[in-house]
Amino acid sequence: MVQFRTFTRELKMYPMLKKELRSLYKAKRAALVEEEIEFNSVEIANQLLRMPIWDYVYYHLFMTIETQKEIQTEYILQILFGKDKEVVLSKSDFELGTLTHYLLTENTQLRRNAYDIPEPVDGIEVPESKLDVVFIPLLAFDTKGNRVGYGKGFYDRFLAKCRPETLKIGISLFEAVPEITDASAEDIRLDYCVTPERVYSFGVETSS
């Protein structure tokens, strides 16, 4: 039986800047094969199933950018459908750097944008104030809940509009780094981050 890697045993790393981490973890992602991504995506979904986060209604999910070798979120989507949750997807406005959010229904049409992100064409718009849980894509994160994304700021602006109690859950194929040196007090930290091997909790209390 083929054994795929999980990524607990990272080399010990010194504190790094966001730019350095972005470059390093893009390279780490590029080295993954499809079978590793699928295996670890299932492991992450299994970790999520054990978390006390399923008593809410509106769950925002990102769709996989396959060319960036992101986690396959279809497994999380299956959990959400199985639990009869309201699933919300986003559409990007690259001129304004903003996201508009739509309810995923059986009539939702998805189309890949210029960055290969599957997005809803249109539909029932959902305001940020309704979102209970947001699953967040990232490249790297640290032990304090700071994260490194692709650097466009879409999620920074999006999360700033959510309610303070909205659960912010990062999804990572790799384990935490010790410290993101240039994280600032204005950065919105994660409440959790889930990897194939474990769940990192950053001091949040849930309703369950």
ChimeraX attribute file (.defattr): number of C-alpha atoms within 10 A of each C-alpha:
attribute: neighborCount
match mode: 1-to-1
recipient: residues
	/A:1	3
	/A:2	5
	/A:3	7
	/A:4	13
	/A:5	14
	/A:6	18
	/A:7	14
	/A:8	14
	/A:9	9
	/A:10	11
	/A:11	7
	/A:12	8
	/A:13	10
	/A:14	10
	/A:15	15
	/A:16	17
	/A:17	13
	/A:18	22
	/A:19	14
	/A:20	11
	/A:21	20
	/A:22	19
	/A:23	12
	/A:24	14
	/A:25	17
	/A:26	15
	/A:27	11
	/A:28	14
	/A:29	16
	/A:30	13
	/A:31	10
	/A:32	12
	/A:33	11
	/A:34	11
	/A:35	12
	/A:36	15
	/A:37	20
	/A:38	17
	/A:39	17
	/A:40	23
	/A:41	24
	/A:42	18
	/A:43	20
	/A:44	25
	/A:45	22
	/A:46	16
	/A:47	16
	/A:48	22
	/A:49	13
	/A:50	10
	/A:51	13
	/A:52	12
	/A:53	15
	/A:54	18
	/A:55	12
	/A:56	15
	/A:57	15
	/A:58	19
	/A:59	22
	/A:60	24
	/A:61	21
	/A:62	22
	/A:63	18
	/A:64	17
	/A:65	17
	/A:66	13
	/A:67	10
	/A:68	13
	/A:69	18
	/A:70	21
	/A:71	26
	/A:72	22
	/A:73	21
	/A:74	16
	/A:75	16
	/A:76	21
	/A:77	18
	/A:78	12
	/A:79	16
	/A:80	18
	/A:81	11
	/A:82	9
	/A:83	12
	/A:84	10
	/A:85	16
	/A:86	16
	/A:87	19
	/A:88	24
	/A:89	22
	/A:90	24
	/A:91	21
	/A:92	17
	/A:93	11
	/A:94	12
	/A:95	6
	/A:96	8
	/A:97	13
	/A:98	17
	/A:99	17
	/A:100	17
	/A:101	22
	/A:102	22
	/A:103	20
	/A:104	21
	/A:105	12
	/A:106	6
	/A:107	8
	/A:108	16
	/A:109	13
	/A:110	15
	/A:111	13
	/A:112	13
	/A:113	13
	/A:114	8
	/A:115	11
	/A:116	13
	/A:117	20
	/A:118	20
	/A:119	20
	/A:120	22
	/A:121	14
	/A:122	17
	/A:123	14
	/A:124	12
	/A:125	14
	/A:126	17
	/A:127	13
	/A:128	19
	/A:129	11
	/A:130	14
	/A:131	22
	/A:132	20
	/A:133	22
	/A:134	21
	/A:135	20
	/A:136	20
	/A:137	23
	/A:138	21
	/A:139	24
	/A:140	25
	/A:141	26
	/A:142	22
	/A:143	16
	/A:144	20
	/A:145	23
	/A:146	25
	/A:147	27
	/A:148	19
	/A:149	19
	/A:150	16
	/A:151	13
	/A:152	11
	/A:153	11
	/A:154	17
	/A:155	19
	/A:156	16
	/A:157	14
	/A:158	15
	/A:159	18
	/A:160	13
	/A:161	12
	/A:162	19
	/A:163	13
	/A:164	11
	/A:165	13
	/A:166	19
	/A:167	22
	/A:168	23
	/A:169	23
	/A:170	25
	/A:171	26
	/A:172	24
	/A:173	27
	/A:174	22
	/A:175	23
	/A:176	23
	/A:177	21
	/A:178	15
	/A:179	20
	/A:180	25
	/A:181	13
	/A:182	12
	/A:183	18
	/A:184	10
	/A:185	8
	/A:186	8
	/A:187	13
	/A:188	17
	/A:189	21
	/A:190	24
	/A:191	21
	/A:192	21
	/A:193	27
	/A:194	24
	/A:195	24
	/A:196	24
	/A:197	17
	/A:198	14
	/A:199	19
	/A:200	20
	/A:201	16
	/A:202	15
	/A:203	11
	/A:204	11
	/A:205	11
	/A:206	14
	/A:207	8
	/A:208	9
